Amino acid sequence: MNEMNFKNRGEQVFETLKREILDLKLEPGRMISENEICERFGVSRTPVRDALRLLQEQGFVETVPYRGTYVTLLSLDNIKQMIYMRVAVETMVLRDFLKVQNPMTLEEIRHAIAMQKALIQTPGFEPEQFYHMDAELHSIWFGAVRRQKLWDMLQAQQLHYTRFRMLDFTTETDFTRITGEHEEIFRLICEKDEKGLEKALKDHLYFSMKRMRHAIEVDYKDYFEEEPEEGRFVI
C-alpha cells in the first residue's frame, strides 16, 4: 500500500511539473529545487526523485553535476524542423480533407472558430486555453480523413515545439489575427481552393517564427540553446 502510495505521489509530481514546463510556468533554464518540491507537495525525497528521473529521461530537465537540475532550454533547430514537418503533413491531410468534407465537418470547424472568438472576448483568459482550442481546430481535418494518429504524433513533440507554441501565445497580443487566419483557412476549405489553402496554411504555421524573431534574439534569448551563426532563422 505504501509502495503504491509512493508511486502515485511520484506520478502526481511528475505530471504536475511536466504540465508546468509545457505551459512555461517553469521557464526554460530555471533551476528546480528538490527541497522546494518536497515542501510544495508535502512528500518525501523518494517520489520527488522518481519524478525528476522521469522528467530527465523524457528530456524535460537536465542535471548539471555540482550545480543542480534545470528545465531544458528550447532548440530552435528542432522547432524549425517540426514546423517544416507539420506544414508538409498537414498540407497533405488538407488535400485529402477537401475530397471528403461534408456539412457536418464544416459546421464543426465553424463552431471551433466561434468558440475561439468567444474566448478572446473573455477578460483574463489564459493563453493555454487558446492553445488547446487551436489544437482542437486543426485536429478536425486529421480526424475526418482518419489520420488522428498522425496528429497525435505531431502533438507528442512536446519538448520544444509545444513550449514554443505556448511562448508564441503568451507573447501574442493580437489573437484576432490568429482567428482571422483560421477564418481564411475555413473560407478556402469551403471553396475547395487547394493552392490558396496550402499557401494560407504555410503562412499561418510559419508566422510565429517570423513574428517572434526579435523576442527570440533579445527578450527570450535565455530560453534558447545557442545556435550556430550559419543556422539562424533559416526557414
Secondary structure per residue as TSV (DSSP state, phi and psi in degrees):
chain	resnum	aa	ss	phi	psi
A	1	M	-	360.0	-44.9
A	2	N	H	-63.6	-38.8
A	3	E	H	-62.7	-43.9
A	4	M	H	-63.9	-38.8
A	5	N	H	-63.0	-43.7
A	6	F	H	-62.0	-41.0
A	7	K	H	-63.2	-44.9
A	8	N	H	-63.9	-39.5
A	9	R	H	-65.1	-42.8
A	10	G	H	-61.7	-41.3
A	11	E	H	-65.9	-39.0
A	12	Q	H	-62.8	-45.5
A	13	V	H	-63.1	-44.5
A	14	F	H	-59.2	-51.5
A	15	E	H	-63.9	-39.4
A	16	T	H	-65.9	-47.7
A	17	L	H	-65.9	-38.7
A	18	K	H	-61.1	-46.6
A	19	R	H	-63.3	-39.3
A	20	E	H	-68.9	-32.3
A	21	I	H	-67.9	-44.4
A	22	L	H	-66.5	-34.1
A	23	D	T	-86.4	2.2
A	24	L	T	66.9	16.7
A	25	K	S	-72.2	-27.9
A	26	L	S	-108.5	104.7
A	27	E	-	-74.6	153.4
A	28	P	T	-55.3	132.3
A	29	G	T	89.4	-6.6
A	30	R	-	-74.2	138.8
A	31	M	E	-78.0	139.6
A	32	I	E	-111.3	122.9
A	33	S	-	-98.2	124.6
A	34	E	H	-58.1	-43.0
A	35	N	H	-61.5	-43.4
A	36	E	H	-64.9	-38.8
A	37	I	H	-68.2	-42.7
A	38	C	H	-57.1	-45.9
A	39	E	H	-68.1	-40.6
A	40	R	H	-64.3	-43.9
A	41	F	H	-94.3	-7.7
A	42	G	T	65.5	41.9
A	43	V	-	-127.8	167.2
A	44	S	-	-80.8	179.4
A	45	R	H	-70.2	-26.7
A	46	T	H	-59.9	-54.9
A	47	P	H	-65.1	-31.2
A	48	V	H	-66.7	-44.1
A	49	R	H	-66.5	-35.2
A	50	D	H	-62.6	-43.7
A	51	A	H	-64.7	-43.9
A	52	L	H	-66.4	-34.2
A	53	R	H	-64.0	-44.0
A	54	L	H	-64.0	-42.2
A	55	L	H	-63.1	-37.8
A	56	Q	H	-69.4	-40.3
A	57	E	H	-61.3	-33.4
A	58	Q	T	-92.2	2.1
A	59	G	T	86.4	8.7
A	60	F	S	-80.4	-27.8
A	61	V	E	-133.9	161.7
A	62	E	E	-137.9	146.8
A	63	T	E	-104.5	124.6
A	64	V	E	-100.7	118.6
A	65	P	T	-51.6	133.5
A	66	Y	T	68.0	4.9
A	67	R	T	-120.7	-45.3
A	68	G	E	140.0	-169.1
A	69	T	E	-107.4	133.8
A	70	Y	E	-130.9	149.0
A	71	V	E	-67.5	132.8
A	72	T	-	-65.2	148.8
A	73	L	-	-76.7	163.9
A	74	L	B	-85.7	143.2
A	75	S	-	-105.0	113.1
A	76	L	H	-64.1	-36.9
A	77	D	H	-61.2	-44.3
A	78	N	H	-61.7	-43.9
A	79	I	H	-63.7	-45.1
A	80	K	H	-63.8	-38.0
A	81	Q	H	-69.7	-34.1
A	82	M	H	-66.5	-41.2
A	83	I	H	-63.6	-43.6
A	84	Y	H	-57.6	-46.5
A	85	M	H	-66.0	-40.5
A	86	R	H	-65.9	-41.1
A	87	V	H	-59.3	-46.4
A	88	A	H	-61.6	-47.8
A	89	V	H	-69.5	-47.4
A	90	E	H	-68.5	-30.4
A	91	T	H	-61.3	-45.3
A	92	M	H	-65.6	-39.7
A	93	V	H	-62.5	-43.1
A	94	L	H	-67.2	-34.1
A	95	R	H	-58.5	-45.5
A	96	D	H	-67.3	-36.7
A	97	F	H	-63.6	-37.0
A	98	L	H	-59.0	-26.5
A	99	K	H	-82.5	-22.0
A	100	V	H	-119.2	-2.5
A	101	Q	-	-57.5	148.2
A	102	N	-	-144.1	169.5
A	103	P	H	-54.2	-33.3
A	104	M	H	-67.9	-46.8
A	105	T	H	-69.3	-35.2
A	106	L	H	-64.4	-39.0
A	107	E	H	-66.4	-35.0
A	108	E	H	-62.9	-42.4
A	109	I	H	-65.6	-45.7
A	110	R	H	-58.1	-42.5
A	111	H	H	-66.3	-41.3
A	112	A	H	-61.3	-41.2
A	113	I	H	-67.9	-39.7
A	114	A	H	-61.8	-38.0
A	115	M	H	-66.2	-38.7
A	116	Q	H	-62.8	-44.5
A	117	K	H	-64.8	-36.0
A	118	A	H	-68.3	-39.4
A	119	L	H	-61.5	-46.6
A	120	I	H	-72.0	-9.9
A	121	Q	T	-89.0	-5.9
A	122	T	S	-86.9	119.6
A	123	P	T	-59.0	134.3
A	124	G	T	75.0	19.8
A	125	F	-	-66.7	151.0
A	126	E	-	-90.7	140.1
A	127	P	H	-56.9	-34.7
A	128	E	H	-64.8	-26.8
A	129	Q	H	-64.0	-43.5
A	130	F	H	-67.5	-38.6
A	131	Y	H	-56.8	-46.5
A	132	H	H	-68.0	-36.6
A	133	M	H	-66.1	-39.4
A	134	D	H	-60.5	-44.8
A	135	A	H	-63.8	-40.1
A	136	E	H	-62.8	-37.6
A	137	L	H	-63.1	-52.5
A	138	H	H	-64.3	-28.3
A	139	S	H	-70.0	-18.1
A	140	I	H	-60.3	-48.6
A	141	W	H	-73.3	-26.7
A	142	F	H	-65.6	-45.7
A	143	G	H	-64.5	-37.6
A	144	A	H	-65.6	-28.1
A	145	V	T	-106.5	19.5
A	146	R	T	58.6	44.1
A	147	R	-	-122.1	32.8
A	148	Q	H	-60.5	-34.1
A	149	K	H	-64.8	-37.2
A	150	L	H	-62.4	-43.3
A	151	W	H	-62.4	-42.8
A	152	D	H	-61.5	-38.2
A	153	M	H	-65.7	-41.5
A	154	L	H	-64.2	-42.0
A	155	Q	H	-67.6	-26.1
A	156	A	T	-72.5	-11.9
A	157	Q	-	-79.2	68.0
A	158	Q	I	-84.9	-32.1
A	159	L	I	-55.3	-45.0
A	160	H	I	-112.7	-49.9
A	161	Y	I	-67.4	-45.4
A	162	T	I	-63.0	-39.9
A	163	R	H	-68.2	-36.1
A	164	F	H	-63.9	-43.3
A	165	R	H	-62.9	-38.7
A	166	M	H	-67.2	-38.8
A	167	L	H	-64.0	-37.8
A	168	D	H	-59.0	-49.3
A	169	F	H	-70.9	-31.9
A	170	T	H	-67.0	-35.4
A	171	T	H	-94.9	-11.0
A	172	E	-	-76.2	131.7
A	173	T	-	-108.4	-21.3
A	174	D	-	-99.3	70.5
A	175	F	H	-67.5	-22.1
A	176	T	H	-62.2	-35.2
A	177	R	H	-61.2	-43.1
A	178	I	H	-65.2	-46.5
A	179	T	H	-65.3	-31.8
A	180	G	H	-64.4	-40.0
A	181	E	H	-65.5	-38.2
A	182	H	H	-63.8	-40.2
A	183	E	H	-64.7	-37.8
A	184	E	H	-66.8	-41.2
A	185	I	H	-61.4	-41.4
A	186	F	H	-63.6	-42.2
A	187	R	H	-59.9	-43.9
A	188	L	H	-68.7	-32.8
A	189	I	H	-64.1	-47.1
A	190	C	H	-60.1	-36.3
A	191	E	H	-85.5	-5.1
A	192	K	T	55.6	40.1
A	193	D	-	-89.6	90.3
A	194	E	H	-63.6	-46.9
A	195	K	H	-66.3	-45.1
A	196	G	H	-62.6	-37.5
A	197	L	H	-66.5	-42.7
A	198	E	H	-63.5	-40.7
A	199	K	H	-67.0	-43.3
A	200	A	H	-62.8	-41.0
A	201	L	H	-65.3	-45.0
A	202	K	H	-60.9	-46.8
A	203	D	H	-60.5	-40.2
A	204	H	H	-64.0	-45.1
A	205	L	H	-77.0	-28.2
A	206	Y	H	-90.0	-13.4
A	207	F	H	-58.4	-41.5
A	208	S	H	-61.8	-37.9
A	209	M	H	-64.3	-41.4
A	210	K	H	-71.1	-43.5
A	211	R	H	-62.1	-36.2
A	212	M	T	-93.3	9.6
A	213	R	H	-53.0	-49.5
A	214	H	H	-64.7	-42.8
A	215	A	I	-61.7	-40.3
A	216	I	I	-67.5	-40.6
A	217	E	I	-78.7	-25.5
A	218	V	I	-121.6	-67.8
A	219	D	I	-65.6	-39.0
A	220	Y	T	-119.3	29.6
A	221	K	G	-55.6	-37.9
A	222	D	G	-71.4	-10.2
A	223	Y	G	-82.0	-14.4
A	224	F	B	-116.4	147.2
A	225	E	-	-65.1	150.0
A	226	E	-	-71.3	131.9
A	227	E	-	-98.3	150.2
A	228	P	-	-60.1	143.1
A	229	E	G	-54.4	-40.4
A	230	E	G	-73.9	-13.2
A	231	G	G	-99.9	3.6
A	232	R	T	-75.3	124.8
A	233	F	T	55.4	34.2
A	234	V	-	-87.8	117.0
A	235	I	-	-110.7	360.0
